[in-house]
């Protein structure tokens, strides 16, 4: 460690509440998805920003979407379940069409996984931030510390990249 290098801060989180949140995420996945116990889970969020110029003030609106990500390595199935920030209400499961994914990338600086759809699909893709949260989080569920789950998900994504290479897709660089 050099003189000017930064030491990685460990997040401040409550381990009991973290385990309770992970248990609740598992309950939501199990009640929403058939064979939910065969999926591994991970918390992720996505943001969208909208900038509007006004007569007097310019406004920038950011919307947060919170997801429970279920993924299964046996058939490369990925499920997204949108939830509220208290993990009380949730939507139906949305299965990502993995056969329509043409590129997968990861940005370690922002902990962001990008699943990019084929051209002419109608949507760009899914940008999932898989960092986790701590006690001081202002947005989303608090106390979801998940470094092991994130590494397991990245292993899953790397294995999926191999199938894309076999299909002949041109992929972005992978940096972990």
N, C-alpha and C positions, 0 to 999 in steps of 0.2 A: 504494500500500500504506500503510495507516494505522498509527498507533502501536500499536494493540491487535489488529490483524488477524494471523491465523496464516499463516505461509508453508507452502504445500503441501510435504510431505516427499516426496522421491523415494525409492521403495523400494530397499532394499539387496538386490540379487539378483546371481546369477552368470549372465552372459549365455550362456556356453557350455552350462551345465546347462539354462538356459531353452530354448535352441534344441533340445537333446536331448529335453527333455520334450515340446515341441511336435511334434517329429518322431515320438516314440513315440505321442502322441495321434492323429496322422494315421495311423500304422500300425494302431492299434486300430480306428479308424473304417473304414479301407479293408478290413480283414479281416472286420469284423462286418456292414457294410452294403453291399448291392449298389450299384454306381456310387458308392462312397464318395468318389472323387476329385471328384465334382460338388458336394460339400458343403463349405461353409466350416466351420471348427471353432472351438470356444471351450471353456475350462474353466469349470465352474460347480460350486457346492455348495449343498446344502440342509441345514437343521438341523430337528430336532424336539426338543421338550422335554417331559418328563413329570415332574410334581410329585406326590409321594406323602407323605401324612402318616403318620407312624409312632408307635408307642407312646412311644419315647424320642427318636428323631431323625426329622426330616423330610428327605426326599431329593429331589434334583432331578437328573434324568438327561438329558443332551443327547446326541443321536445325530447324527453327521455322515454325509452321503451325498455322494460325489464323482462328478461326471458329466463326460463329454465330450459336448458339445452339437454336433450337426451340423445345419446349417440350409441350405436351398436356396431361393433367392428365386424361381426360375422357377415353382415350384408351391407355395410356402409350406409346405414339408415340414420338420418339426423332429424330430430323433432324439435320444434320450437313451441314453447307454451308461454304466452305473454301473461304477466302477472302484475299486480299492483305492488306498491313499495312496502306493504306490510305482509305480503304473501298470504292474503286472505281470499282474494278473488282472482280468477284466471280465465283465460279463453280456452277454446278447444285447441287441440294439437294441430300444428301445421307441419306437414312433412316436406322437407326440402327435397326437390327432385334432383337427387345426386347424379343421375345420368345426364342432366342438363348442365352440370357444372363443368366449365372448361379451364378454370385456373383457380389455384389456391395459393394464398400468400399470407405471411405473418409479419407484423411489424413489432419487434420486441420492445421498442421504445414506448409504444402506447398500448401494448398487450392486445393488439387488434388482429383478428383473423378475418380474412376476406375470402368468401366463397363467391367467385365470379361466374355468372351464367354465360351460356353460349350467346353469340350475337343473334339478333332477331328473336330473342326469348321474350322480350317485353319488359324486363327488369334488369338492372345492372347486377345485383347480387346481394349478399348478406354481409354486413360489416359488424362483426361481433367483438365487443371489447370484453376480454375475459380476465380482468384484473382481480376482481373481488372488492370487498368493502371493509371498513373498520368502524369503530364506535362513533367517529366524528363525521361520518358520511352525511351529506346534506340531501342527496338524492338517492332514491332506491332503498332496498333493504339494507339494514346495518348488520355488521358482524358476520360477513361471509368471507372467511379467510380460506383460500383454496389453492395453494401452490401445487400440491400433489395432484389435484384434479385437473389443473391447467396443464401440467406436464403430461398427464395421461391423455388429455384431449389433443395436445400437440402431437403426441405419438400417433394417435388415430389419424390426424390430418396428414401427417407425413406418410403413413401407409396408404392413405387415399391418393396422395400425389403420385405414388408409384403406379396405381391403376390408370391415372391420367397420362402418365408417360407411356404406358403400354398402349393406350388408345391413340397416341400420336399428338397429344395436345402440347402446345408450346407454353411453358410455365415461367412465371417470374422467379427470380432468385429466392431461395429460402434461407432465411437467417433466423437463428434461434437465439 
